[in-house]
């Protein structure tokens, strides 16, 4: 064997537990087959038949146990993988609803969030602001205002943390906004805790977003 081949063999990963169980089950099946087809001078004796039946039953039980352990191992591995799988947030999203402390609140307008592999951008505007009568300064401010923010984000499992680079309130600039996420195809559940102002109690906020692109 060449030096390269030796190094490659050293780097080969050990067989998985499922692979080892599969080989064990194959060996048991081979033993069962040998018991069925092997003939001996006493093969027709009652004692031999009893012993062969006991051995076959024991090997069958062993094979069933190994298959059960293998299935449980695969289930556990799948559950662990699902638990560490990150949310699928890349895309263009529109807000469909908000709850605060479990109670639905009326939407404050139209909101959209665009998420790339590393960055996010969120923007909002008042619904039908083009129909405002513009009779007051407040109407004029709403008519011409569009809010939002942007920055980078980190995603690991269900932990979604935005780092704010742009926001209409400068107090949040340069800070992290921690949230949890859960996605199911085109549905994104975005949950976070909103700190209370001036000593007020914090609020549990859940935003529901629908993927549009």
N, C-alpha and C positions, 0 to 999 in steps of 0.2 A: 504494500500500500504506500502511495506517495505521501509526502509530508502534508500536501494540501488535503488529501483524502482523510488523513488522520485528524487534522484540525476540523474538518467538516463533521467527522463522526463525533468529535468531542462536543461540538456545538449543537448537535441534534438534540431536540427536547425529549425528555422521557415520555414514554407512552402515557396517554391519558387514562384515567381510571375507567372510563367507559370502554376504551379500547381493550384494556386488560380484562374487563368483565366479559366483553364479547368473546375474547379468545378462550376464557374459562368456560363459557357456555358451549362453545364449539367443541372443546375437549370433552365436556360431559356428554354431549350428543354423540361424539365418536365412541365414548365408552359404552353408552347405551346400545348403540348399533352393534358393537362387538359382542355385547352380552347376548343380543338377540340371535346373532348369526353363528357364534362360535359353538362348535360341537365338541363334546367330550364323551369318553366312554360311559359316563354316568349321566349324560345329558337328559335321559328320560327318567331318572330316579326322582322320587318325590322330594327327597332332601335337597337335591340340586335345584329343582324347580322353586322350592320355597326360598332358598338362599338367593337365587337369581331374582325372584320377585322383590325380595327385601332390598337388594342392591339397586334394582331399577327404580323402586319407589324413593329410595334415599337420594339417588342421583337426580331424579325428577324434581324433588323438593329443593335440592341445592340449586338447580338451574332456575327454578321459579324464584327463589330468594335472590339470586344474583340479578335476575331481570328486574325485580322489584327495586332493589337497591340502585340499579342503573337508572331506572325511570325517575326515582326520587332525586338522584344526583342531577339529572338533566333538568328537572323541574326547579330545583334550588338554583342551578346555574342560570336558568332563564329568568327567574325572579330577580336575582342579583343584577343581571344585565339590564332588565327593565328599570330597576331602581336607579341605576347610574346613567341611563340614557337621558341626554339633554332634551329639553323642549325644542320643538321645531318652530322657531320664531322668525326666520328669514322670510320676508315678503312684505306686502302692503296690506294694512289692516284698517278696518273702520270700527269705531266703538258702537256697540249695540245696546249696552246697558251698564248701570253702576248700582251697586248696593253698598250702603254704609251701615255697619253694625247689623247686617242682615236685612235691612230695609231698602227697598228700591227707591231711588230718587230720580226726579225728572232730569232728563239730559239738559245740559247747559248749552248745547249747540251741536255742531258737527265736529268730530275729531277723527284724525287719521294719523297712523303711525307707519313709518317706513323703516324696515330693519334690514341691514345688509349683514355680511359676515362679521363685521366689527363695529359698525356704527348704527345709531338709531336717529330718527328725526320724527318729532311729534308736532302736530299743528292743529289748531282749533279755531273755529269761528262761530259767531252767533247764528242761529237758524234764521233764515230769511231776513238778514240784516239789510238787504236791499229794499225792503218794504217799509223801513222805519220812516216816520214823518219828518224827522230832523227838526223838531220844534224846540228841543232842549239840547243842552251841551252833552248830557248823558247819551242821548240818541246819536249825536254826532260822533262821540267817542266809540260807541259800539259799531256804528256804521263803517268806520275806517280802521277798526282794530282787528288784528289777527294775532293770536297768541301761539306759543309753542316753545319747543326746546330741542336740543340736539346734543349728542356726545357719543361716547363709546360705551360698550357694555361687556360684562363677563357672564358667561353661562356655564353652569356645571350642575348636571342633574336637574333638579327643580329650583335651583337658586339662580335668580336673574338679578344682576346688579348693574344699574346704569350710572355712569360717571358723567355728570352734567357739565358741558362746556358752554352751552348757550341756553339762557332762560330769561323770561321777562322779569323775574324777581332775582336780582343779583345776589341775594343772600344764599342762594342755592348753588352758585357757580363754584366749580371745583370740588363739589361734594358727591358722595356716592348715595344712590337711592336704592335701598335693598328691597327686593320683592321675591315672591315665589311664583312659579309659572306652572301651568299644565296645559298641554295642547292635545287636541284630538282632531286630526285632519285640518279643517279650516276654522277651528274654534280655539281661541286662546283665552284662558282664565288667568288674569294678572292680579295677584293679591299682595297687599302691603298694609303697613300700619301708618296712619297719618297722625303725627304728633299733635297734641292739643295745644292751642294757643293760649298764652297767659294763664298757665296752670290748669287749663281744661283737660279733661280725660282724652286719651288717645282714641282713635277710631279705626276700626277694621274695614278696609276698603277692598272691594272686589270689582274689577273691571272685566267685562266680557267683550272680546274683539272678534270680528269676523274677517277672515282672509278674503281679499278681493283681487289679489294678483300675486 
